[in-house]
Amino acid sequence: MSLLEYHLYAHQAVHYADQRLWLHEQTDWQVAVPDVPVIQAQHLLPAYQRLAAAGISRPPLSVLLAEHTPALQILHHFVPLLAQLHGPPRQQFLMLLNQVGNDTRLRIHLHRDNAERAPAQWLRLSVTLQLTSCFWARPDILADVLHQQPTFDFFTAQADYQRAGGVGGGCYVPERHAIMLVTDRLCEGYRTPIPSVSPLLHELGHLLDGTCMRQNGWQSPRGELPSMTWAQRQAWYRAKRHEVTTYQDWQAHHDATNIPFGHPYVFQTDGEFLAGYWELFWRSPRLLQQHAPDLYAVFFDYVQFDVQRNQPADYTGYHTANQRCYAQGERHWPSHMRWLQCE
């Protein structure tokens, strides 16, 4: 029986065939996780079946193990920060993680065949990990987010998602303060050694925008983060205007030597701008600081910890694709951004 080291195979997909779980073309395997008893493949079958019932096909090994037993060493693949935290900061993170996971104001639903089902453990864990990893140093902001009772509606199939009103690959519905997402998309960014695309993180940016809207009694989102200080809001709008002006200049002149960091897609609306750059901050912090230092500084000041120190490497896929888009003069996304100065 092959003994596989977890950190080498965490991103590898597991699938079921011939009454066995297959990993890296092997069926007779077990996995070694530091400080955790060796886990044999056959013991993971119940967790695989729960994920399959939730609409997750070919889960990465990390997701399968997290559904089986959410040991901290397994969670390092989702939150590299955990490997860097020690002593009181680590305890602070874990305490907050447990609080968020048990908070009844965090509403998580699974929909299959036009009916609500019991969600797999991974669904709630993925949301809890995302919220806690963003705001572990700002529990005050997290408390404000939970106060608005956010909803996360997950769907086992694209058809169910669309029937319920879901659009695109994921969406946020301001009227219900709800994120809608097909469950399998929760795994996308964890099928690579370095965490990559994150639809949940992107939609969380929209939900934060909606939280700010509700805090202020606005009629629609303005592309702003909740619970910002006046100075942070001023800095946010200055940095935002700089990026928008750069995009407008590119539209006018197609000067590939002066381009914004974000894809043209994020300049459609104020909400897409916030959601797009929010995801970039967490997935590509070094690149963001290099190419849009003012925006990086705002996010850094907002969350109150250095993402670069706690993330081993940037995901570079977005940056590469964005540069190629501008260099080739691809589609001009029309911009309907309205909120470019602090009120």
Rosetta silent file (secondary structure, phi, psi, omega in degrees, C-alpha in Angstrom):
SEQUENCE: MSLLEYHLYAHQAVHYADQRLWLHEQTDWQVAVPDVPVIQAQHLLPAYQRLAAAGISRPPLSVLLAEHTPALQILHHFVPLLAQLHGPPRQQFLMLLNQVGNDTRLRIHLHRDNAERAPAQWLRLSVTLQLTSCFWARPDILADVLHQQPTFDFFTAQADYQRAGGVGGGCYVPERHAIMLVTDRLCEGYRTPIPSVSPLLHELGHLLDGTCMRQNGWQSPRGELPSMTWAQRQAWYRAKRHEVTTYQDWQAHHDATNIPFGHPYVFQTDGEFLAGYWELFWRSPRLLQQHAPDLYAVFFDYVQFDVQRNQPADYTGYHTANQRCYAQGERHWPSHMRWLQCE
SCORE:     score description
SCORE:     0.000 S_00000001
   1 L     0.000  127.894 -178.030    0.000    0.000    0.000 S_00000001
   2 E   -74.429  134.491  175.237    1.424    3.354   -1.064 S_00000001
   3 E  -103.465  113.570 -174.892    1.939    5.930    1.672 S_00000001
   4 E  -101.809  135.859  177.584    1.419    9.395    0.216 S_00000001
   5 E   -79.670  124.973 -172.699    2.655   12.598    1.820 S_00000001
   6 H   -55.558  -45.853 -173.740   -0.289   14.958    2.184 S_00000001
   7 H   -64.600  -20.275  178.313    1.519   18.170    1.247 S_00000001
   8 H   -86.275  -22.127 -173.363    2.545   16.651   -2.106 S_00000001
   9 H  -119.920    4.616 -174.223   -0.936   15.416   -3.031 S_00000001
  10 L   -55.172  -34.243 -176.266   -3.270   17.904   -1.323 S_00000001
  11 L   -90.619   -5.776 -176.770   -4.340   19.426   -4.664 S_00000001
  12 L   -74.683  138.178 -178.472   -4.737   16.130   -6.525 S_00000001
  13 E   -75.368  142.985  175.596   -8.287   15.109   -7.468 S_00000001
  14 E  -110.529  135.339  175.647   -9.843   11.980   -6.003 S_00000001
  15 E  -136.532  163.591 -174.821  -12.463   10.039   -7.950 S_00000001
  16 E  -112.043  126.989  176.636  -14.518    6.890   -7.452 S_00000001
  17 E  -158.056  146.231  179.115  -14.521    3.972   -9.890 S_00000001
  18 L    55.093   36.777  177.380  -14.725    0.182   -9.616 S_00000001
  19 L    63.115   27.744  178.926  -15.828    0.567   -5.977 S_00000001
  20 E  -140.822  155.664  173.520  -12.565    2.250   -5.042 S_00000001
  21 E   -91.707  127.012 -178.352  -11.215    5.745   -4.498 S_00000001
  22 E  -104.855  135.829  175.581   -8.533    6.646   -7.012 S_00000001
  23 E  -141.021  120.101  178.486   -5.756    9.139   -6.370 S_00000001
  24 L    54.035   45.703  178.257   -2.928    9.775   -8.825 S_00000001
  25 L    63.212   23.245  177.256   -3.804    6.539  -10.696 S_00000001
  26 E  -122.694  146.656  176.287   -3.602    4.517   -7.494 S_00000001
  27 L  -115.857  -23.572 -178.361   -6.327    2.657   -5.597 S_00000001
  28 L  -103.548   83.251 -173.813   -4.316    1.037   -2.816 S_00000001
  29 E  -141.783  161.299  172.142   -3.143    4.086   -0.926 S_00000001
  30 E  -142.521  158.669 -173.552   -3.059    5.812    2.427 S_00000001
  31 E  -122.507  138.989  179.969   -2.121    9.346    3.306 S_00000001
  32 E  -105.382  120.398  175.553    0.253   10.684    5.929 S_00000001
  33 E  -115.646  131.475 -179.120   -0.596   14.001    7.563 S_00000001
  34 L   -51.286  131.347  175.244    1.786   15.404   10.221 S_00000001
  35 L    63.959   20.167  176.303    0.609   14.623   13.774 S_00000001
  36 E  -128.841  136.028  176.674   -2.462   12.770   12.471 S_00000001
  37 E   -54.358  145.258 -179.686   -2.844    8.956   12.378 S_00000001
  38 E   -55.356  134.948 -176.409   -2.350    7.529    8.887 S_00000001
  39 E  -109.286  122.870 -179.740   -5.627    7.666    6.951 S_00000001
  40 E   -89.117  149.789 -174.182   -6.473    4.806    4.602 S_00000001
  41 H   -55.829  -44.160 -175.509   -8.343    5.376    1.373 S_00000001
  42 H   -64.152  -23.679  179.199  -11.298    3.127    2.218 S_00000001
  43 H   -75.708  -12.320 -178.704  -11.995    5.121    5.376 S_00000001
  44 H   -92.053   -4.438 -176.471  -12.580    8.218    3.246 S_00000001
  45 H   -60.006  -44.197  177.637  -15.461    6.738    1.254 S_00000001
  46 H   -58.665  -40.192  178.089  -18.255    8.120    3.519 S_00000001
  47 H   -64.902  -40.146  178.254  -16.763   11.615    3.228 S_00000001
  48 H   -61.809  -42.182 -179.298  -16.532   11.215   -0.553 S_00000001
  49 H   -65.914  -37.480  177.220  -20.184   10.189   -0.733 S_00000001
  50 H   -64.562  -41.648  178.872  -21.273   13.216    1.327 S_00000001
  51 H   -66.645  -40.341  178.893  -19.350   15.523   -0.999 S_00000001
  52 H   -62.638  -39.861  177.930  -20.788   13.805   -4.077 S_00000001
  53 H   -65.780  -25.158  178.643  -24.305   14.268   -2.680 S_00000001
  54 L   -87.734    2.443  176.695  -23.471   17.947   -2.256 S_00000001
  55 L    92.116   12.538 -179.161  -22.535   18.223   -5.937 S_00000001
  56 L  -100.758  111.488  179.264  -18.746   18.123   -5.585 S_00000001
  57 L  -101.511  145.285  179.551  -17.166   15.814   -8.132 S_00000001
  58 L    47.980   59.221 -179.405  -13.503   14.812   -8.082 S_00000001
  59 L   -66.552  145.801  169.992  -12.692   16.719   -4.879 S_00000001
  60 E   -60.086  152.737  179.351   -9.057   17.582   -4.195 S_00000001
  61 H   -54.521  -38.134 -179.232   -7.559   15.374   -1.518 S_00000001
  62 H   -59.810  -42.779  179.583   -7.474   18.391    0.816 S_00000001
  63 H   -67.555  -41.513  179.128  -11.256   18.878    0.534 S_00000001
  64 H   -61.815  -44.253  179.566  -11.911   15.159    1.022 S_00000001
  65 H   -67.614  -37.000  178.719   -9.750   15.053    4.156 S_00000001
  66 H   -65.259  -34.239  175.530  -11.353   18.240    5.515 S_00000001
  67 H   -70.500  -32.530 -179.246  -14.768   16.600    5.122 S_00000001
  68 H   -75.999  -49.201 -179.529  -13.420   13.486    6.879 S_00000001
  69 L  -159.037  107.716 -175.320  -11.632   15.194    9.765 S_00000001
  70 L   -76.160   58.819  176.437  -10.884   18.951    9.837 S_00000001
  71 L   -67.173  148.588 -175.705   -7.505   18.620   11.564 S_00000001
  72 H   -58.637  -36.769 -178.082   -5.509   21.841   11.599 S_00000001
  73 H   -65.267  -27.780  176.891   -2.682   20.352    9.545 S_00000001
  74 H   -73.355  -36.813 -176.377   -5.170   19.627    6.766 S_00000001
  75 H   -70.779  -13.079  179.308   -6.486   23.181    6.833 S_00000001
  76 L   -60.180  -29.412 -179.924   -3.031   24.599    6.060 S_00000001
  77 L   -67.487  -31.490 -179.891   -3.680   23.965    2.363 S_00000001
  78 L   -86.270  -34.865 -177.196   -6.683   26.310    2.467 S_00000001
  79 L  -130.555   84.992  179.687   -5.200   28.877    4.850 S_00000001
  80 L   -54.369  -25.389  177.418   -1.374   29.015    4.575 S_00000001
  81 H   -51.734  -36.052 -175.974   -1.568   31.610    7.336 S_00000001
  82 H   -60.011  -33.784 -179.695   -2.189   28.810    9.850 S_00000001
  83 H   -71.313  -16.982 -177.152    1.315   27.423    9.359 S_00000001
  84 H   -99.640  -15.964 -177.246    2.759   30.836   10.269 S_00000001
  85 L   -87.632  135.248  179.103    0.674   31.588   13.358 S_00000001
  86 L  -140.599  157.736  176.021    2.000   30.522   16.752 S_00000001
  87 H    62.892 -142.229 -176.894    1.166   31.205   20.376 S_00000001
  88 H   -56.074  -40.888  178.289   -1.575   33.745   21.175 S_00000001
  89 H   -60.162  -38.578  178.626   -2.224   34.751   17.517 S_00000001
  90 H   -65.179  -43.228  178.557   -2.869   31.116   16.622 S_00000001
  91 H   -64.189  -37.128  176.981   -5.218   30.707   19.569 S_00000001
  92 H   -61.121  -43.503  179.699   -6.983   33.915   18.569 S_00000001
  93 H   -62.827  -48.517 -175.821   -7.523   32.531   15.064 S_00000001
  94 H   -65.891  -38.068  177.755   -8.844   29.175   16.287 S_00000001
  95 H   -62.813  -44.270  179.864  -11.153   30.757   18.826 S_00000001
  96 H   -66.877  -38.605  178.007  -12.613   33.030   16.178 S_00000001
  97 H   -58.448  -44.457  178.994  -12.923   30.116   13.734 S_00000001
  98 H   -66.709  -39.805  179.533  -15.014   28.190   16.256 S_00000001
  99 H   -62.493  -45.390 -178.915  -17.152   31.223   17.046 S_00000001
 100 H   -66.453  -42.113 -179.116  -17.924   31.881   13.396 S_00000001
 101 H   -61.312  -28.578 -177.968  -18.597   28.214   12.692 S_00000001
 102 L  -102.404    5.392 -177.805  -21.191   28.077   15.459 S_00000001
 103 L   -79.227  119.045 -176.475  -22.779   31.461   14.803 S_00000001
 104 L   -71.198  -13.077  177.627  -26.436   30.947   13.860 S_00000001
 105 L   -75.397  -15.625  176.737  -26.490   34.275   12.002 S_00000001
 106 L   -87.995  103.747 -171.358  -24.296   32.677    9.331 S_00000001
 107 E  -101.035  117.149 -176.272  -26.915   30.966    7.175 S_00000001
 108 E  -123.617  123.362 -176.317  -25.675   28.241    4.830 S_00000001
 109 E  -126.317  145.892  174.631  -28.074   26.255    2.648 S_00000001
 110 E  -116.669  128.825 -177.374  -27.629   23.442    0.143 S_00000001
 111 E  -118.084  128.640  176.995  -30.159   23.109   -2.682 S_00000001
 112 E  -143.672  130.202  178.823  -30.639   19.999   -4.805 S_00000001
 113 L    54.644   45.702  176.090  -33.561   19.094   -7.077 S_00000001
 114 L    63.010   22.629  177.804  -35.534   22.169   -5.975 S_00000001
 115 E  -138.409  155.146  178.396  -35.300   21.170   -2.305 S_00000001
 116 E   -88.081  135.749 -178.062  -33.045   22.101    0.585 S_00000001
 117 E  -119.639  164.884  175.846  -30.671   19.396    1.808 S_00000001
 118 L   -70.598  124.426 -177.103  -28.368   19.015    4.790 S_00000001
 119 L   -73.026  145.108  172.486  -25.056   20.630    3.765 S_00000001
 120 L   -63.527  155.092 -179.450  -21.818   18.663    3.853 S_00000001
 121 H   -55.967  -36.139 -176.250  -19.383   19.728    6.566 S_00000001
 122 H   -61.537  -32.677 -177.299  -17.065   21.177    3.923 S_00000001
 123 H   -63.154  -50.368  179.770  -19.587   23.799    2.839 S_00000001
 124 H   -68.276  -37.409 -179.661  -19.803   25.471    6.230 S_00000001
 125 H   -64.067  -40.986 -178.643  -16.104   24.966    6.865 S_00000001
 126 H   -64.368  -41.158  177.577  -15.097   26.629    3.600 S_00000001
 127 H   -66.628  -45.057 -179.234  -17.207   29.716    4.357 S_00000001
 128 H   -61.685  -43.998  178.236  -16.001   29.855    7.955 S_00000001
 129 H   -62.265  -41.102 -178.419  -12.360   29.528    6.920 S_00000001
 130 H   -64.337  -47.157 -179.455  -12.740   32.251    4.327 S_00000001
 131 H   -64.404  -44.639 -176.034  -14.316   34.746    6.706 S_00000001
 132 H   -69.137  -39.508 -178.743  -11.935   34.000    9.559 S_00000001
 133 H   -67.829  -28.192  177.441   -8.778   34.091    7.443 S_00000001
 134 H   -76.921  -35.602 -168.507   -9.761   37.523    6.107 S_00000001
 135 H  -124.951   23.547 -178.702  -10.713   39.067    9.457 S_00000001
 136 L   -63.264  -29.008  177.568   -8.891   37.161   12.187 S_00000001
 137 L   -91.096   -3.617  178.689   -7.048   40.383   13.092 S_00000001
 138 L  -131.885   63.675  179.772  -10.256   42.454   12.803 S_00000001
 139 H   -60.651  -21.036  177.287  -12.936   40.585   14.775 S_00000001
 140 H   -66.281  -41.036  177.458  -14.809   43.886   15.053 S_00000001
 141 H   -68.180  -42.684  179.167  -15.394   43.942   11.293 S_00000001
 142 H   -59.451  -39.012  177.285  -16.310   40.271   11.280 S_00000001
 143 H   -62.439  -38.607  177.813  -18.883   40.955   13.997 S_00000001
 144 H   -66.123  -37.658  178.175  -20.376   43.692   11.818 S_00000001
 145 H   -65.038  -45.846 -178.679  -20.551   41.288    8.866 S_00000001
 146 H   -68.574  -29.570  179.591  -22.296   38.592   10.908 S_00000001
 147 H   -59.522  -28.570 -179.298  -24.691   41.140   12.389 S_00000001
 148 L   -85.769    4.464  175.096  -26.235   41.522    8.927 S_00000001
 149 L    53.372   65.554 -179.364  -27.014   37.770    8.811 S_00000001
 150 L   -68.820  148.138  179.843  -25.367   36.843    5.496 S_00000001
 151 E  -116.402  140.004  176.494  -26.768   33.927    3.514 S_00000001
 152 E  -124.183  109.463  179.972  -24.809   31.454    1.395 S_00000001
 153 E  -102.438  114.867  179.332  -26.938   29.444   -1.026 S_00000001
 154 E  -107.788  145.195 -176.162  -25.104   26.522   -2.617 S_00000001
 155 E  -126.936  138.725 -176.536  -26.469   24.432   -5.458 S_00000001
 156 L   -75.505  -19.777 -176.787  -25.473   20.915   -6.480 S_00000001
 157 L  -142.271  151.063  179.186  -26.015   21.584  -10.198 S_00000001
 158 H   -60.122  -37.227 -179.501  -25.813   24.503  -12.609 S_00000001
 159 H   -63.237  -42.234  177.558  -29.413   23.911  -13.697 S_00000001
 160 H   -63.885  -40.629  179.153  -30.671   24.268  -10.108 S_00000001
 161 H   -59.789  -46.410 -178.430  -28.578   27.405   -9.702 S_00000001
 162 H   -69.598  -38.098  178.436  -30.061   29.007  -12.803 S_00000001
 163 H   -62.676  -31.546 -179.421  -33.625   28.032  -11.932 S_00000001
 164 L   -82.356   -0.634  178.574  -33.191   29.775   -8.591 S_00000001
 165 L   103.805    4.177  179.118  -32.114   32.977  -10.340 S_00000001
 166 L   -68.805  141.660  179.440  -28.351   32.531  -10.302 S_00000001
 167 L  -126.163  151.589  178.756  -26.436   34.280  -13.076 S_00000001
 168 L    62.801 -153.251 -179.723  -22.918   33.821  -14.393 S_00000001
 169 L   -87.816   -6.750  179.754  -20.519   31.631  -12.477 S_00000001
 170 L   174.870  155.219 -178.146  -21.614   32.996   -9.105 S_00000001
 171 E  -156.091  162.674  174.041  -23.500   36.009   -7.856 S_00000001
 172 E  -117.970  134.202 -178.309  -24.491   38.142   -4.894 S_00000001
 173 E  -110.318  102.845 -176.027  -28.138   39.152   -4.430 S_00000001
 174 L   -58.219  -36.968 -176.563  -28.347   42.451   -2.489 S_00000001
 175 L   -61.579  -33.933  179.915  -32.079   42.095   -1.755 S_00000001
 176 L  -105.044   -1.524 -175.210  -31.498   38.877    0.167 S_00000001
 177 L    50.014   53.738 -171.905  -27.911   39.650    1.204 S_00000001
 178 E  -133.226  138.468  169.366  -27.042   36.266   -0.245 S_00000001
 179 E   -93.755  134.997  176.025  -24.214   34.682   -2.186 S_00000001
 180 E  -117.823  131.087 -174.639  -25.298   32.055   -4.729 S_00000001
 181 E  -155.674  142.764  171.022  -22.754   29.518   -5.966 S_00000001
 182 E   -75.104  133.410 -170.482  -22.577   26.008   -7.437 S_00000001
 183 H   -57.756  -37.124 -175.774  -20.861   23.845   -4.819 S_00000001
 184 H   -61.860  -22.442 -179.319  -18.188   22.405   -7.105 S_00000001
 185 H   -71.227  -13.858  176.125  -16.777   25.918   -7.563 S_00000001
 186 H   -68.026  -16.377 -176.435  -15.664   25.846   -3.929 S_00000001
 187 H   -99.127  -11.749 -170.770  -12.909   23.465   -5.026 S_00000001
 188 H   -51.165  -52.060 -173.850  -11.576   25.321   -8.062 S_00000001
 189 H   -76.599   -3.933 -178.474   -8.704   27.137   -6.428 S_00000001
 190 H  -107.669   12.109  174.640   -7.559   24.127   -4.422 S_00000001
 191 L   -96.164   16.295  176.929   -6.801   21.888   -7.398 S_00000001
 192 L  -130.688  150.781 -179.314   -3.433   23.630   -7.746 S_00000001
 193 L   -55.628  -41.570  175.032   -0.413   23.534   -5.383 S_00000001
 194 L   -99.235  125.342  179.316   -0.754   27.282   -4.784 S_00000001
 195 L   -50.171  132.369 -172.871   -4.371   28.353   -4.060 S_00000001
 196 L  -120.182 -123.577 -173.267   -5.654   30.036   -7.199 S_00000001
 197 L   -58.113  144.406 -177.185   -9.054   31.218   -8.429 S_00000001
 198 L  -142.138   89.038  176.702  -11.644   31.727   -5.702 S_00000001
 199 H   -57.493  -36.508  179.615  -15.254   32.388   -6.705 S_00000001
 200 H   -64.541  -42.941  179.667  -16.219   32.418   -3.023 S_00000001
 201 H   -64.206  -40.769  177.828  -13.608   35.076   -2.223 S_00000001
 202 H   -61.830  -48.486 -179.295  -14.766   37.181   -5.172 S_00000001
 203 H   -68.524  -27.185  174.580  -18.418   36.983   -4.138 S_00000001
 204 H   -62.607  -35.575  174.602  -17.410   37.750   -0.556 S_00000001
 205 H   -58.194  -42.019  176.822  -16.159   41.075   -1.897 S_00000001
 206 H   -65.743  -39.920  179.988  -19.684   41.740   -3.183 S_00000001
 207 H   -65.457  -37.032  175.793  -21.179   40.666    0.135 S_00000001
 208 H   -63.864  -39.363  175.424  -18.899   43.091    1.997 S_00000001
 209 H   -59.757  -44.154  177.630  -20.086   45.797   -0.369 S_00000001
 210 H   -66.350  -34.026  176.773  -23.672   44.837    0.483 S_00000001
 211 H   -63.032  -43.621  178.118  -22.845   44.880    4.194 S_00000001
 212 H   -62.691  -41.487  177.745  -21.590   48.453    3.835 S_00000001
 213 H   -57.749  -45.195 -178.747  -24.767   49.375    1.946 S_00000001
 214 H   -68.964  -37.722  178.272  -26.906   48.024    4.784 S_00000001
 215 H   -59.695  -38.229 -173.244  -24.810   49.728    7.448 S_00000001
 216 H   -98.103   -4.178  179.724  -25.318   53.101    5.784 S_00000001
 217 L    70.549   27.449  177.967  -28.899   52.680    4.605 S_00000001
 218 L   -77.003  161.821 -179.918  -27.982   53.166    0.947 S_00000001
 219 L   -83.791  -22.152 -179.542  -30.310   52.019   -1.816 S_00000001
 220 L  -151.947  160.001  178.621  -27.610   50.117   -3.719 S_00000001
 221 L   -65.372  150.069 -178.528  -23.995   48.990   -3.221 S_00000001
 222 L  -119.488    9.195 -178.366  -21.257   51.553   -3.890 S_00000001
 223 L    72.751   45.926 -175.676  -18.195   49.355   -4.064 S_00000001
 224 L  -135.697  148.542 -179.178  -17.066   50.112   -0.524 S_00000001
 225 L   -86.310  145.944 -178.364  -15.925   48.026    2.429 S_00000001
 226 L   -73.735  153.104  171.106  -17.886   48.035    5.702 S_00000001
 227 L    62.647   27.031  175.174  -16.691   49.671    8.917 S_00000001
 228 L   -75.851  148.666  170.141  -13.957   51.743    7.279 S_00000001
 229 L   -75.630  166.709  177.923  -12.651   54.816    9.056 S_00000001
 230 H   -60.131  -41.525 -179.972  -12.959   58.176    7.336 S_00000001
 231 H   -64.386  -40.029  178.841   -9.228   58.137    6.536 S_00000001
 232 H   -65.613  -38.931  178.357   -9.487   54.642    5.056 S_00000001
 233 H   -64.286  -42.832  178.312  -12.433   55.688    2.885 S_00000001
 234 H   -60.163  -45.732 -179.817  -10.508   58.714    1.608 S_00000001
 235 H   -65.108  -38.054  178.575   -7.498   56.513    0.788 S_00000001
 236 H   -60.261  -47.254 -177.029   -9.752   53.937   -0.890 S_00000001
 237 H   -70.335  -33.337  175.893  -11.292   56.479   -3.241 S_00000001
 238 H   -63.129  -47.348 -179.693   -7.923   58.022   -4.120 S_00000001
 239 H   -65.757  -38.610  179.191   -6.504   54.614   -5.032 S_00000001
 240 H   -63.753  -45.792  179.807   -9.666   53.662   -6.882 S_00000001
 241 H   -60.366  -37.877 -179.895   -9.647   56.839   -8.974 S_00000001
 242 H   -62.290  -45.695  179.769   -6.036   56.208   -9.960 S_00000001
 243 H   -66.131  -41.550 -179.602   -6.845   52.726  -11.288 S_00000001
 244 H   -64.553  -41.731  178.420   -9.990   53.918  -13.067 S_00000001
 245 H   -62.758  -39.876  177.763   -8.093   56.785  -14.703 S_00000001
 246 H   -62.404  -41.284  178.389   -5.428   54.352  -15.870 S_00000001
 247 H   -65.092  -43.178  179.257   -8.111   52.139  -17.392 S_00000001
 248 H   -62.860  -39.204  177.351   -9.749   55.102  -19.136 S_00000001
 249 H   -63.689  -40.306  177.981   -6.384   56.176  -20.540 S_00000001
 250 H   -63.632  -42.108  177.960   -5.832   52.674  -21.899 S_00000001
 251 H   -58.965  -36.789 -176.926   -9.258   52.723  -23.520 S_00000001
 252 H   -78.726  -35.576 -170.651   -8.389   56.016  -25.207 S_00000001
 253 H  -121.618  -14.496 -177.322   -4.830   55.277  -26.301 S_00000001
 254 L    54.339   41.803  178.095   -4.210   51.506  -25.962 S_00000001
 255 L   -85.731  102.711 -175.556   -0.866   52.229  -24.373 S_00000001
 256 L   -72.344   -5.331  177.756    0.230   48.793  -23.153 S_00000001
 257 L   -86.852  -10.414 -179.706    3.027   50.346  -21.079 S_00000001
 258 L  -135.825   90.641 -175.780    0.519   51.942  -18.713 S_00000001
 259 L  -128.138  153.598  175.894   -2.230   49.518  -17.732 S_00000001
 260 L   -73.859  166.960 -179.301   -4.184   48.866  -14.550 S_00000001
 261 L   -77.669  -35.103 -177.106   -3.581   45.740  -12.511 S_00000001
 262 L   -82.168  155.741  176.874   -7.170   44.494  -12.750 S_00000001
 263 L   -66.270  151.768  176.483   -8.836   42.953  -15.786 S_00000001
 264 H   -51.826  -26.896 -179.854  -11.167   45.207  -17.841 S_00000001
 265 H   -56.545  -36.782 -173.273  -14.029   43.164  -16.356 S_00000001
 266 H   -75.351  -10.145 -179.623  -13.591   44.780  -12.936 S_00000001
 267 H   -93.226    8.603  177.386  -14.152   48.264  -14.325 S_00000001
 268 L   -65.009  -49.214 -176.770  -17.775   47.545  -15.271 S_00000001
 269 L  -141.969  166.183  177.165  -19.211   48.674  -11.930 S_00000001
 270 H   -62.407  -36.328  179.706  -18.070   49.831   -8.529 S_00000001
 271 H   -66.919  -42.683  178.749  -19.080   46.458   -7.101 S_00000001
 272 H   -67.089  -32.703  176.941  -17.046   44.455   -9.610 S_00000001
 273 H   -61.562  -50.287 -179.557  -14.070   46.707   -8.937 S_00000001
 274 H   -62.171  -48.666 -176.913  -14.178   45.979   -5.221 S_00000001
 275 H   -62.722  -41.500 -179.269  -14.784   42.243   -5.640 S_00000001
 276 H   -65.504  -46.631 -178.979  -12.065   41.874   -8.264 S_00000001
 277 H   -74.417  -28.437  174.599   -9.381   43.728   -6.356 S_00000001
 278 H   -61.354  -45.808  178.086  -10.414   42.091   -3.067 S_00000001
 279 H   -64.915  -41.438  179.285   -9.687   38.687   -4.606 S_00000001
 280 H   -61.969  -36.867  179.621   -6.419   39.933   -6.107 S_00000001
 281 H   -59.910  -40.698 -176.602   -5.282   41.209   -2.712 S_00000001
 282 H   -83.445  -29.361 -176.997   -5.603   37.753   -1.177 S_00000001
 283 H   -96.226  -28.042 -176.912   -4.340   35.683   -4.086 S_00000001
 284 L  -135.874   57.418 -172.790   -1.628   37.962   -5.522 S_00000001
 285 H   -64.865  -37.384 -179.106   -0.564   40.362   -2.739 S_00000001
 286 H   -67.693  -42.910  179.007    3.030   40.877   -3.899 S_00000001
 287 H   -66.200  -38.282  178.476    1.971   41.625   -7.446 S_00000001
 288 H   -64.173  -43.115  179.009   -0.762   43.954   -6.232 S_00000001
 289 H   -63.818  -34.896 -179.790    1.682   45.890   -4.085 S_00000001
 290 H   -70.125  -41.705 -171.368    4.068   46.151   -7.043 S_00000001
 291 H  -101.302  -21.893  178.305    1.502   47.328   -9.603 S_00000001
 292 L  -142.286   65.742 -172.353   -1.146   49.077   -7.479 S_00000001
 293 H   -59.825  -33.077 -179.619    0.618   50.004   -4.220 S_00000001
 294 H   -67.295  -40.372  177.423   -2.063   52.467   -3.068 S_00000001
 295 H   -66.640  -42.097  177.973   -4.800   49.849   -3.287 S_00000001
 296 H   -58.867  -42.610 -178.555   -2.612   47.316   -1.511 S_00000001
 297 H   -62.463  -38.374  178.942   -1.960   49.819    1.282 S_00000001
 298 H   -64.258  -49.081  179.866   -5.698   50.389    1.795 S_00000001
 299 H   -62.240  -42.772  179.409   -6.456   46.666    2.071 S_00000001
 300 H   -58.323  -46.652 -179.778   -3.428   46.118    4.320 S_00000001
 301 H   -66.416  -31.270 -177.950   -4.555   48.871    6.682 S_00000001
 302 H   -71.179  -47.271 -176.329   -8.102   47.522    6.629 S_00000001
 303 H   -88.423  -16.937  172.821   -7.352   43.894    7.612 S_00000001
 304 L    67.223   31.749  167.195   -4.402   44.816    9.840 S_00000001
 305 L  -156.880  159.204 -172.864   -1.989   42.055    8.894 S_00000001
 306 L   -90.136  103.772 -178.702    0.581   41.391    6.193 S_00000001
 307 H   -60.554  -35.996 -176.647   -0.802   38.836    3.746 S_00000001
 308 H   -61.145  -37.378 -178.417    2.584   38.524    2.033 S_00000001
 309 H   -69.600  -22.499 -173.546    4.267   37.234    5.182 S_00000001
 310 H  -111.765    9.049  177.495    1.669   34.519    5.602 S_00000001
 311 L  -127.789  120.038 -171.515    1.298   33.351    2.006 S_00000001
 312 L   -63.121  -32.389 -177.667    4.240   31.425    0.525 S_00000001
 313 L  -156.794  153.912  175.946    3.697   32.530   -3.083 S_00000001
 314 L   -77.915  149.838  163.900    1.391   34.592   -5.284 S_00000001
 315 L   -83.672  121.601 -172.805   -1.036   33.071   -7.742 S_00000001
 316 L   -99.380   -4.334 -174.919    0.185   34.633  -10.993 S_00000001
 317 H   -59.635  -42.688  179.871   -2.546   33.432  -13.355 S_00000001
 318 H   -62.481  -46.547 -176.544   -4.707   36.533  -13.057 S_00000001
 319 H   -62.524  -43.680  179.533   -1.821   38.916  -13.644 S_00000001
 320 H   -61.634  -45.692 -179.490   -0.597   37.007  -16.703 S_00000001
 321 H   -65.629  -39.809 -179.704   -4.082   36.878  -18.221 S_00000001
 322 H   -64.981  -44.967  178.893   -4.714   40.564  -17.515 S_00000001
 323 H   -60.406  -42.590  179.843   -1.453   41.669  -19.124 S_00000001
 324 H   -63.031  -39.626  179.813   -2.201   39.569  -22.195 S_00000001
 325 H   -60.485  -47.581 -178.492   -5.679   41.073  -22.436 S_00000001
 326 H   -69.811  -39.573 -178.251   -4.383   44.649  -22.455 S_00000001
 327 H   -63.919  -34.126 -177.536   -1.446   43.879  -24.750 S_00000001
 328 L   -91.792    0.711  178.142   -3.751   42.327  -27.345 S_00000001
 329 L    61.058   42.249 -177.542   -6.323   45.095  -27.107 S_00000001
 330 L   -71.385 -166.644 -169.679   -9.114   42.677  -26.275 S_00000001
 331 L   -48.312  134.442  171.553  -12.701   43.547  -25.395 S_00000001
 332 L   -87.313  110.824  175.854  -13.460   46.979  -23.969 S_00000001
 333 L   -80.197  127.003  178.683  -15.823   46.409  -21.077 S_00000001
 334 L   -64.544  139.790 -177.673  -18.156   49.402  -20.741 S_00000001
 335 L  -104.851  128.559  176.538  -17.739   51.149  -17.422 S_00000001
 336 L  -119.592   31.011 -179.519  -20.685   52.238  -15.313 S_00000001
 337 L   -71.149  134.552 -174.624  -18.673   53.163  -12.239 S_00000001
 338 L  -119.143  -31.420 -169.966  -20.296   56.024  -10.315 S_00000001
 339 L  -101.821   94.952 -175.932  -18.678   56.281   -6.903 S_00000001
 340 L  -119.798    7.291  174.723  -15.236   57.788   -7.343 S_00000001
 341 L  -147.869  150.236 -176.513  -15.050   60.186   -4.430 S_00000001
 342 L   -73.257  132.058  178.919  -15.752   59.976   -0.740 S_00000001
 343 L  -103.614    0.000    0.000  -19.054   61.532    0.374 S_00000001
